[in-house]
């Protein structure tokens, strides 16, 4: 198993702007090669945040090089986050 190594050139934080969300959409296209109907659009990422989820991204020199989309889920009274999608720029 590989050991986690910190990289000060990579910043991981929640996506904060429409432009950053759009970069996540473009990264989906690049990584998955799916038709547009299968891509999670910006509005889906916004609704996910409004419902209690989040989109975290890895930034290198202000460019998104990867992201994870976590969607809230509920089972009875229990709340959890479901990792819906992860994409990393090859």
Biopython code that builds the backbone (N, CA, C, O; Angstrom):
import numpy as np
from Bio.PDB.StructureBuilder import StructureBuilder

atoms = [
    (1, "UNK", "N", (0.843, -1.177, 0.000)),
    (1, "UNK", "CA", (0.000, 0.000, 0.000)),
    (1, "UNK", "C", (0.889, 1.241, 0.000)),
    (1, "UNK", "O", (1.855, 1.331, 0.758)),
    (2, "UNK", "N", (0.543, 2.197, -0.867)),
    (2, "UNK", "CA", (1.318, 3.427, -0.943)),
    (2, "UNK", "C", (1.029, 4.322, 0.252)),
    (2, "UNK", "O", (-0.093, 4.382, 0.755)),
    (3, "UNK", "N", (2.056, 5.003, 0.681)),
    (3, "UNK", "CA", (1.915, 5.955, 1.773)),
    (3, "UNK", "C", (1.466, 7.297, 1.199)),
    (3, "UNK", "O", (1.906, 7.697, 0.121)),
    (4, "UNK", "N", (0.591, 7.987, 1.925)),
    (4, "UNK", "CA", (0.127, 9.304, 1.499)),
    (4, "UNK", "C", (1.274, 10.295, 1.611)),
    (4, "UNK", "O", (1.939, 10.379, 2.644)),
    (5, "UNK", "N", (1.499, 11.045, 0.538)),
    (5, "UNK", "CA", (2.554, 12.049, 0.520)),
    (5, "UNK", "C", (1.918, 13.402, 0.238)),
    (5, "UNK", "O", (1.222, 13.573, -0.763)),
    (6, "UNK", "N", (2.159, 14.357, 1.119)),
    (6, "UNK", "CA", (1.628, 15.700, 0.902)),
    (6, "UNK", "C", (2.372, 16.377, -0.235)),
    (6, "UNK", "O", (3.574, 16.183, -0.415)),
    (7, "UNK", "N", (1.638, 17.176, -1.000)),
    (7, "UNK", "CA", (2.229, 17.932, -2.095)),
    (7, "UNK", "C", (1.786, 19.383, -1.939)),
    (7, "UNK", "O", (0.619, 19.699, -2.170)),
    (8, "UNK", "N", (2.699, 20.267, -1.552)),
    (8, "UNK", "CA", (2.309, 21.664, -1.331)),
    (8, "UNK", "C", (1.851, 22.376, -2.606)),
    (8, "UNK", "O", (1.290, 23.469, -2.531)),
    (9, "UNK", "N", (2.083, 21.775, -3.771)),
    (9, "UNK", "CA", (1.644, 22.383, -5.027)),
    (9, "UNK", "C", (0.186, 22.082, -5.334)),
    (9, "UNK", "O", (-0.389, 22.674, -6.247)),
    (10, "UNK", "N", (-0.419, 21.168, -4.581)),
    (10, "UNK", "CA", (-1.815, 20.775, -4.789)),
    (10, "UNK", "C", (-2.652, 21.318, -3.635)),
    (10, "UNK", "O", (-2.339, 21.096, -2.466)),
    (11, "UNK", "N", (-3.711, 22.025, -3.981)),
    (11, "UNK", "CA", (-4.653, 22.531, -2.977)),
    (11, "UNK", "C", (-5.961, 21.763, -3.135)),
    (11, "UNK", "O", (-6.477, 21.639, -4.246)),
    (12, "UNK", "N", (-6.495, 21.252, -2.040)),
    (12, "UNK", "CA", (-7.785, 20.563, -2.068)),
    (12, "UNK", "C", (-8.769, 21.395, -1.263)),
    (12, "UNK", "O", (-8.550, 21.696, -0.089)),
    (13, "UNK", "N", (-9.870, 21.759, -1.935)),
    (13, "UNK", "CA", (-10.886, 22.577, -1.274)),
    (13, "UNK", "C", (-12.215, 22.413, -2.000)),
    (13, "UNK", "O", (-12.288, 21.865, -3.100)),
    (14, "UNK", "N", (-13.256, 22.906, -1.348)),
    (14, "UNK", "CA", (-14.577, 22.862, -1.966)),
    (14, "UNK", "C", (-14.617, 23.819, -3.160)),
    (14, "UNK", "O", (-14.058, 24.915, -3.116)),
    (15, "UNK", "N", (-15.275, 23.388, -4.204)),
    (15, "UNK", "CA", (-15.450, 24.220, -5.392)),
    (15, "UNK", "C", (-16.322, 25.413, -5.005)),
    (15, "UNK", "O", (-17.338, 25.252, -4.330)),
    (16, "UNK", "N", (-15.916, 26.620, -5.439)),
    (16, "UNK", "CA", (-16.554, 27.822, -4.906)),
    (16, "UNK", "C", (-17.244, 28.710, -5.938)),
    (16, "UNK", "O", (-17.942, 29.649, -5.555)),
    (17, "UNK", "N", (-17.072, 28.449, -7.215)),
    (17, "UNK", "CA", (-17.660, 29.355, -8.209)),
    (17, "UNK", "C", (-18.282, 28.566, -9.359)),
    (17, "UNK", "O", (-18.008, 27.380, -9.544)),
    (18, "UNK", "N", (-19.114, 29.247, -10.115)),
    (18, "UNK", "CA", (-19.721, 28.642, -11.305)),
    (18, "UNK", "C", (-18.626, 28.216, -12.286)),
    (18, "UNK", "O", (-18.724, 27.155, -12.904)),
    (19, "UNK", "N", (-17.597, 29.032, -12.426)),
    (19, "UNK", "CA", (-16.500, 28.701, -13.342)),
    (19, "UNK", "C", (-15.793, 27.417, -12.908)),
    (19, "UNK", "O", (-15.435, 26.590, -13.746)),
    (20, "UNK", "N", (-15.594, 27.253, -11.610)),
    (20, "UNK", "CA", (-14.966, 26.023, -11.118)),
    (20, "UNK", "C", (-15.878, 24.823, -11.324)),
    (20, "UNK", "O", (-15.407, 23.740, -11.673)),
    (21, "UNK", "N", (-17.173, 25.003, -11.113)),
    (21, "UNK", "CA", (-18.117, 23.914, -11.372)),
    (21, "UNK", "C", (-18.090, 23.529, -12.852)),
    (21, "UNK", "O", (-18.138, 22.347, -13.191)),
    (22, "UNK", "N", (-18.015, 24.529, -13.727)),
    (22, "UNK", "CA", (-17.941, 24.254, -15.163)),
    (22, "UNK", "C", (-16.666, 23.480, -15.499)),
    (22, "UNK", "O", (-16.674, 22.623, -16.383)),
    (23, "UNK", "N", (-15.581, 23.777, -14.803)),
    (23, "UNK", "CA", (-14.338, 23.021, -15.007)),
    (23, "UNK", "C", (-14.524, 21.555, -14.625)),
    (23, "UNK", "O", (-13.945, 20.669, -15.253)),
    (24, "UNK", "N", (-15.328, 21.300, -13.599)),
    (24, "UNK", "CA", (-15.631, 19.913, -13.215)),
    (24, "UNK", "C", (-16.423, 19.208, -14.314)),
    (24, "UNK", "O", (-16.197, 18.029, -14.585)),
    (25, "UNK", "N", (-17.339, 19.920, -14.937)),
    (25, "UNK", "CA", (-18.114, 19.349, -16.044)),
    (25, "UNK", "C", (-17.177, 19.010, -17.206)),
    (25, "UNK", "O", (-17.274, 17.931, -17.791)),
    (26, "UNK", "N", (-16.278, 19.924, -17.533)),
    (26, "UNK", "CA", (-15.331, 19.680, -18.627)),
    (26, "UNK", "C", (-14.417, 18.500, -18.309)),
    (26, "UNK", "O", (-14.081, 17.715, -19.195)),
    (27, "UNK", "N", (-14.018, 18.377, -17.051)),
    (27, "UNK", "CA", (-13.165, 17.255, -16.661)),
    (27, "UNK", "C", (-13.914, 15.931, -16.804)),
    (27, "UNK", "O", (-13.319, 14.924, -17.188)),
    (28, "UNK", "N", (-15.210, 15.924, -16.499)),
    (28, "UNK", "CA", (-16.011, 14.712, -16.723)),
    (28, "UNK", "C", (-15.944, 14.294, -18.187)),
    (28, "UNK", "O", (-15.737, 13.120, -18.495)),
    (29, "UNK", "N", (-16.120, 15.252, -19.081)),
    (29, "UNK", "CA", (-16.075, 14.954, -20.521)),
    (29, "UNK", "C", (-14.723, 14.349, -20.902)),
    (29, "UNK", "O", (-14.651, 13.365, -21.638)),
    (30, "UNK", "N", (-13.664, 14.955, -20.390)),
    (30, "UNK", "CA", (-12.310, 14.506, -20.727)),
    (30, "UNK", "C", (-12.029, 13.105, -20.181)),
    (30, "UNK", "O", (-11.487, 12.255, -20.887)),
    (31, "UNK", "N", (-12.399, 12.872, -18.928)),
    (31, "UNK", "CA", (-12.053, 11.612, -18.262)),
    (31, "UNK", "C", (-12.958, 10.460, -18.695)),
    (31, "UNK", "O", (-12.473, 9.364, -18.977)),
    (32, "UNK", "N", (-14.260, 10.699, -18.748)),
    (32, "UNK", "CA", (-15.203, 9.607, -18.982)),
    (32, "UNK", "C", (-15.608, 9.443, -20.444)),
    (32, "UNK", "O", (-16.024, 8.356, -20.846)),
    (33, "UNK", "N", (-15.492, 10.501, -21.245)),
    (33, "UNK", "CA", (-15.867, 10.419, -22.647)),
    (33, "UNK", "C", (-17.335, 10.068, -22.867)),
    (33, "UNK", "O", (-17.684, 9.405, -23.844)),
    (34, "UNK", "N", (-18.180, 10.513, -21.962)),
    (34, "UNK", "CA", (-19.608, 10.202, -22.041)),
    (34, "UNK", "C", (-20.350, 11.222, -22.898)),
    (34, "UNK", "O", (-19.883, 12.347, -23.074)),
    (35, "UNK", "N", (-21.511, 10.826, -23.434)),
    (35, "UNK", "CA", (-22.339, 11.814, -24.128)),
    (35, "UNK", "C", (-22.879, 12.827, -23.113)),
    (35, "UNK", "O", (-22.980, 12.531, -21.922)),
    (36, "UNK", "N", (-23.219, 14.006, -23.592)),
    (36, "UNK", "CA", (-23.672, 15.077, -22.693)),
    (36, "UNK", "C", (-24.820, 14.661, -21.784)),
    (36, "UNK", "O", (-24.900, 15.123, -20.646)),
    (37, "UNK", "N", (-25.701, 13.806, -22.260)),
    (37, "UNK", "CA", (-26.846, 13.404, -21.437)),
    (37, "UNK", "C", (-26.411, 12.643, -20.183)),
    (37, "UNK", "O", (-27.159, 12.581, -19.207)),
    (38, "UNK", "N", (-25.218, 12.069, -20.200)),
    (38, "UNK", "CA", (-24.705, 11.304, -19.062)),
    (38, "UNK", "C", (-23.825, 12.131, -18.124)),
    (38, "UNK", "O", (-23.442, 11.655, -17.055)),
    (39, "UNK", "N", (-23.508, 13.352, -18.513)),
    (39, "UNK", "CA", (-22.639, 14.225, -17.721)),
    (39, "UNK", "C", (-23.468, 14.925, -16.646)),
    (39, "UNK", "O", (-24.570, 15.399, -16.921)),
    (40, "UNK", "N", (-22.938, 14.992, -15.421)),
    (40, "UNK", "CA", (-23.608, 15.767, -14.368)),
    (40, "UNK", "C", (-23.363, 17.248, -14.643)),
    (40, "UNK", "O", (-22.222, 17.707, -14.576)),
    (41, "UNK", "N", (-24.419, 18.001, -14.952)),
    (41, "UNK", "CA", (-24.247, 19.415, -15.299)),
    (41, "UNK", "C", (-24.023, 20.285, -14.059)),
    (41, "UNK", "O", (-24.177, 19.833, -12.924)),
    (42, "UNK", "N", (-23.661, 21.526, -14.306)),
    (42, "UNK", "CA", (-23.428, 22.486, -13.223)),
    (42, "UNK", "C", (-24.632, 22.542, -12.289)),
    (42, "UNK", "O", (-24.461, 22.562, -11.070)),
    (43, "UNK", "N", (-25.837, 22.567, -12.832)),
    (43, "UNK", "CA", (-27.028, 22.681, -11.972)),
    (43, "UNK", "C", (-27.145, 21.492, -11.019)),
    (43, "UNK", "O", (-27.621, 21.654, -9.896)),
    (44, "UNK", "N", (-26.720, 20.301, -11.445)),
    (44, "UNK", "CA", (-26.736, 19.130, -10.563)),
    (44, "UNK", "C", (-25.746, 19.324, -9.411)),
    (44, "UNK", "O", (-26.043, 18.969, -8.271)),
    (45, "UNK", "N", (-24.583, 19.882, -9.706)),
    (45, "UNK", "CA", (-23.580, 20.128, -8.669)),
    (45, "UNK", "C", (-24.081, 21.178, -7.672)),
    (45, "UNK", "O", (-23.824, 21.071, -6.473)),
    (46, "UNK", "N", (-24.793, 22.188, -8.168)),
    (46, "UNK", "CA", (-25.346, 23.230, -7.294)),
    (46, "UNK", "C", (-26.450, 22.654, -6.402)),
    (46, "UNK", "O", (-26.475, 22.912, -5.199)),
    (47, "UNK", "N", (-27.356, 21.880, -6.988)),
    (47, "UNK", "CA", (-28.449, 21.278, -6.217)),
    (47, "UNK", "C", (-27.894, 20.322, -5.164)),
    (47, "UNK", "O", (-28.401, 20.264, -4.044)),
    (48, "UNK", "N", (-26.859, 19.580, -5.524)),
    (48, "UNK", "CA", (-26.242, 18.662, -4.565)),
    (48, "UNK", "C", (-25.735, 19.421, -3.347)),
    (48, "UNK", "O", (-25.932, 18.978, -2.216)),
    (49, "UNK", "N", (-25.083, 20.562, -3.567)),
    (49, "UNK", "CA", (-24.601, 21.372, -2.442)),
    (49, "UNK", "C", (-25.772, 21.890, -1.609)),
    (49, "UNK", "O", (-25.720, 21.872, -0.379)),
    (50, "UNK", "N", (-26.819, 22.348, -2.277)),
    (50, "UNK", "CA", (-27.991, 22.867, -1.561)),
    (50, "UNK", "C", (-28.659, 21.792, -0.706)),
    (50, "UNK", "O", (-29.278, 22.096, 0.314)),
    (51, "UNK", "N", (-28.528, 20.536, -1.128)),
    (51, "UNK", "CA", (-29.142, 19.427, -0.397)),
    (51, "UNK", "C", (-28.238, 18.867, 0.701)),
    (51, "UNK", "O", (-28.635, 17.959, 1.431)),
    (52, "UNK", "N", (-27.015, 19.412, 0.819)),
    (52, "UNK", "CA", (-26.121, 18.962, 1.880)),
    (52, "UNK", "C", (-24.896, 18.204, 1.402)),
    (52, "UNK", "O", (-24.110, 17.721, 2.216)),
    (53, "UNK", "N", (-24.724, 18.095, 0.094)),
    (53, "UNK", "CA", (-23.544, 17.425, -0.449)),
    (53, "UNK", "C", (-22.440, 18.429, -0.736)),
    (53, "UNK", "O", (-22.502, 19.582, -0.310)),
    (54, "UNK", "N", (-21.435, 17.974, -1.462)),
    (54, "UNK", "CA", (-20.334, 18.880, -1.792)),
    (54, "UNK", "C", (-19.549, 18.376, -2.993)),
    (54, "UNK", "O", (-19.612, 17.202, -3.360)),
    (55, "UNK", "N", (-18.809, 19.302, -3.593)),
    (55, "UNK", "CA", (-17.847, 18.982, -4.637)),
    (55, "UNK", "C", (-16.500, 19.500, -4.157)),
    (55, "UNK", "O", (-16.310, 20.705, -3.991)),
    (56, "UNK", "N", (-15.570, 18.583, -3.937)),
    (56, "UNK", "CA", (-14.202, 18.951, -3.587)),
    (56, "UNK", "C", (-13.347, 18.815, -4.832)),
    (56, "UNK", "O", (-13.564, 17.922, -5.651)),
    (57, "UNK", "N", (-12.378, 19.704, -4.970)),
    (57, "UNK", "CA", (-11.495, 19.623, -6.127)),
    (57, "UNK", "C", (-10.046, 19.741, -5.699)),
    (57, "UNK", "O", (-9.715, 20.349, -4.681)),
    (58, "UNK", "N", (-9.194, 19.138, -6.515)),
    (58, "UNK", "CA", (-7.747, 19.282, -6.362)),
    (58, "UNK", "C", (-7.298, 20.301, -7.404)),
    (58, "UNK", "O", (-7.564, 20.146, -8.596)),
    (59, "UNK", "N", (-6.621, 21.335, -6.941)),
    (59, "UNK", "CA", (-6.158, 22.416, -7.811)),
    (59, "UNK", "C", (-4.640, 22.393, -7.901)),
    (59, "UNK", "O", (-3.945, 22.225, -6.899)),
    (60, "UNK", "N", (-4.142, 22.564, -9.108)),
    (60, "UNK", "CA", (-2.705, 22.748, -9.331)),
    (60, "UNK", "C", (-2.554, 23.987, -10.192)),
    (60, "UNK", "O", (-3.026, 24.027, -11.328)),
    (61, "UNK", "N", (-1.894, 24.997, -9.646)),
    (61, "UNK", "CA", (-1.728, 26.278, -10.345)),
    (61, "UNK", "C", (-3.075, 26.812, -10.835)),
    (61, "UNK", "O", (-3.206, 27.214, -11.991)),
    (62, "UNK", "N", (-4.065, 26.815, -9.956)),
    (62, "UNK", "CA", (-5.418, 27.333, -10.211)),
    (62, "UNK", "C", (-6.213, 26.537, -11.245)),
    (62, "UNK", "O", (-7.262, 26.999, -11.694)),
    (63, "UNK", "N", (-5.745, 25.367, -11.627)),
    (63, "UNK", "CA", (-6.473, 24.509, -12.567)),
    (63, "UNK", "C", (-6.967, 23.275, -11.818)),
    (63, "UNK", "O", (-6.228, 22.670, -11.041)),
    (64, "UNK", "N", (-8.227, 22.910, -12.059)),
    (64, "UNK", "CA", (-8.773, 21.708, -11.431)),
    (64, "UNK", "C", (-8.199, 20.487, -12.141)),
    (64, "UNK", "O", (-8.342, 20.326, -13.353)),
    (65, "UNK", "N", (-7.547, 19.631, -11.355)),
    (65, "UNK", "CA", (-6.957, 18.417, -11.918)),
    (65, "UNK", "C", (-7.677, 17.158, -11.434)),
    (65, "UNK", "O", (-7.342, 16.047, -11.844)),
    (66, "UNK", "N", (-8.656, 17.340, -10.570)),
    (66, "UNK", "CA", (-9.453, 16.223, -10.091)),
    (66, "UNK", "C", (-10.572, 16.741, -9.203)),
    (66, "UNK", "O", (-10.484, 17.836, -8.647)),
    (67, "UNK", "N", (-11.622, 15.943, -9.078)),
    (67, "UNK", "CA", (-12.702, 16.333, -8.172)),
    (67, "UNK", "C", (-13.472, 15.104, -7.718)),
    (67, "UNK", "O", (-13.407, 14.038, -8.330)),
    (68, "UNK", "N", (-14.201, 15.287, -6.631)),
    (68, "UNK", "CA", (-15.106, 14.263, -6.117)),
    (68, "UNK", "C", (-16.442, 14.933, -5.820)),
    (68, "UNK", "O", (-16.491, 16.023, -5.251)),
    (69, "UNK", "N", (-17.517, 14.270, -6.210)),
    (69, "UNK", "CA", (-18.875, 14.751, -5.950)),
    (69, "UNK", "C", (-19.516, 13.814, -4.941)),
    (69, "UNK", "O", (-19.679, 12.623, -5.205)),
    (70, "UNK", "N", (-19.879, 14.354, -3.786)),
    (70, "UNK", "CA", (-20.531, 13.567, -2.740)),
    (70, "UNK", "C", (-21.958, 14.054, -2.564)),
    (70, "UNK", "O", (-22.211, 15.243, -2.368)),
    (71, "UNK", "N", (-22.882, 13.111, -2.638)),
    (71, "UNK", "CA", (-24.311, 13.392, -2.603)),
    (71, "UNK", "C", (-24.869, 12.928, -1.258)),
    (71, "UNK", "O", (-24.535, 11.833, -0.805)),
    (72, "UNK", "N", (-25.715, 13.741, -0.609)),
    (72, "UNK", "CA", (-26.287, 13.298, 0.657)),
    (72, "UNK", "C", (-27.285, 12.165, 0.441)),
    (72, "UNK", "O", (-27.992, 12.122, -0.566)),
    (73, "UNK", "N", (-27.325, 11.258, 1.399)),
    (73, "UNK", "CA", (-28.308, 10.175, 1.346)),
    (73, "UNK", "C", (-28.866, 9.957, 2.746)),
    (73, "UNK", "O", (-28.219, 10.258, 3.750)),
    (74, "UNK", "N", (-30.056, 9.436, 2.785)),
    (74, "UNK", "CA", (-30.733, 9.223, 4.061)),
    (74, "UNK", "C", (-31.316, 7.818, 4.084)),
    (74, "UNK", "O", (-31.869, 7.341, 3.092)),
    (75, "UNK", "N", (-31.185, 7.171, 5.225)),
    (75, "UNK", "CA", (-31.810, 5.870, 5.444)),
    (75, "UNK", "C", (-32.458, 5.952, 6.816)),
    (75, "UNK", "O", (-31.798, 5.830, 7.848)),
    (76, "UNK", "N", (-33.760, 6.162, 6.797)),
    (76, "UNK", "CA", (-34.448, 6.408, 8.060)),
    (76, "UNK", "C", (-33.946, 7.711, 8.655)),
    (76, "UNK", "O", (-34.007, 8.760, 8.014)),
    (77, "UNK", "N", (-33.456, 7.643, 9.869)),
    (77, "UNK", "CA", (-32.922, 8.826, 10.545)),
    (77, "UNK", "C", (-31.425, 9.021, 10.294)),
    (77, "UNK", "O", (-30.858, 10.043, 10.680)),
    (78, "UNK", "N", (-30.794, 8.054, 9.656)),
    (78, "UNK", "CA", (-29.351, 8.141, 9.420)),
    (78, "UNK", "C", (-29.055, 8.952, 8.168)),
    (78, "UNK", "O", (-29.745, 8.847, 7.154)),
    (79, "UNK", "N", (-28.021, 9.756, 8.269)),
    (79, "UNK", "CA", (-27.577, 10.576, 7.146)),
    (79, "UNK", "C", (-26.149, 10.176, 6.804)),
    (79, "UNK", "O", (-25.333, 9.925, 7.691)),
    (80, "UNK", "N", (-25.863, 10.120, 5.524)),
    (80, "UNK", "CA", (-24.510, 9.783, 5.077)),
    (80, "UNK", "C", (-24.231, 10.524, 3.777)),
    (80, "UNK", "O", (-25.123, 11.153, 3.207)),
    (81, "UNK", "N", (-23.005, 10.447, 3.320)),
    (81, "UNK", "CA", (-22.635, 11.013, 2.029)),
    (81, "UNK", "C", (-22.237, 9.872, 1.106)),
    (81, "UNK", "O", (-21.451, 8.998, 1.473)),
    (82, "UNK", "N", (-22.788, 9.897, -0.081)),
    (82, "UNK", "CA", (-22.534, 8.893, -1.101)),
    (82, "UNK", "C", (-21.553, 9.488, -2.110)),
    (82, "UNK", "O", (-21.813, 10.550, -2.676)),
    (83, "UNK", "N", (-20.444, 8.819, -2.334)),
    (83, "UNK", "CA", (-19.461, 9.296, -3.304)),
    (83, "UNK", "C", (-19.967, 8.957, -4.700)),
    (83, "UNK", "O", (-19.786, 7.841, -5.185)),
    (84, "UNK", "N", (-20.592, 9.921, -5.327)),
    (84, "UNK", "CA", (-21.240, 9.711, -6.620)),
    (84, "UNK", "C", (-20.241, 9.638, -7.770)),
    (84, "UNK", "O", (-20.418, 8.851, -8.700)),
    (85, "UNK", "N", (-19.191, 10.458, -7.709)),
    (85, "UNK", "CA", (-18.286, 10.527, -8.844)),
    (85, "UNK", "C", (-16.923, 11.044, -8.408)),
    (85, "UNK", "O", (-16.817, 11.941, -7.572)),
    (86, "UNK", "N", (-15.892, 10.462, -8.987)),
    (86, "UNK", "CA", (-14.524, 10.945, -8.809)),
    (86, "UNK", "C", (-13.863, 10.963, -10.178)),
    (86, "UNK", "O", (-13.957, 9.992, -10.930)),
    (87, "UNK", "N", (-13.204, 12.050, -10.501)),
    (87, "UNK", "CA", (-12.505, 12.160, -11.782)),
    (87, "UNK", "C", (-11.141, 12.800, -11.549)),
    (87, "UNK", "O", (-11.015, 13.767, -10.798)),
    (88, "UNK", "N", (-10.128, 12.247, -12.201)),
    (88, "UNK", "CA", (-8.770, 12.783, -12.112)),
    (88, "UNK", "C", (-8.238, 12.951, -13.527)),
    (88, "UNK", "O", (-8.312, 12.035, -14.346)),
    (89, "UNK", "N", (-7.706, 14.124, -13.801)),
    (89, "UNK", "CA", (-7.152, 14.408, -15.124)),
    (89, "UNK", "C", (-5.978, 13.468, -15.393)),
    (89, "UNK", "O", (-5.013, 13.428, -14.629)),
    (90, "UNK", "N", (-6.074, 12.715, -16.489)),
    (90, "UNK", "CA", (-4.984, 11.777, -16.784)),
    (90, "UNK", "C", (-3.729, 12.522, -17.188)),
    (90, "UNK", "O", (-2.707, 11.899, -17.474)),
]
sb = StructureBuilder()
sb.init_structure("model")
sb.init_model(0)
sb.init_chain("A")
sb.init_seg("    ")
for serial, (resi, resn, name, xyz) in enumerate(atoms, 1):
    if name == "N":
        sb.init_residue(resn, " ", resi, " ")
    sb.init_atom(name, np.array(xyz, "f"), 0.0, 1.0, " ", f" {name:<3s}", serial, name[0])
structure = sb.get_structure()
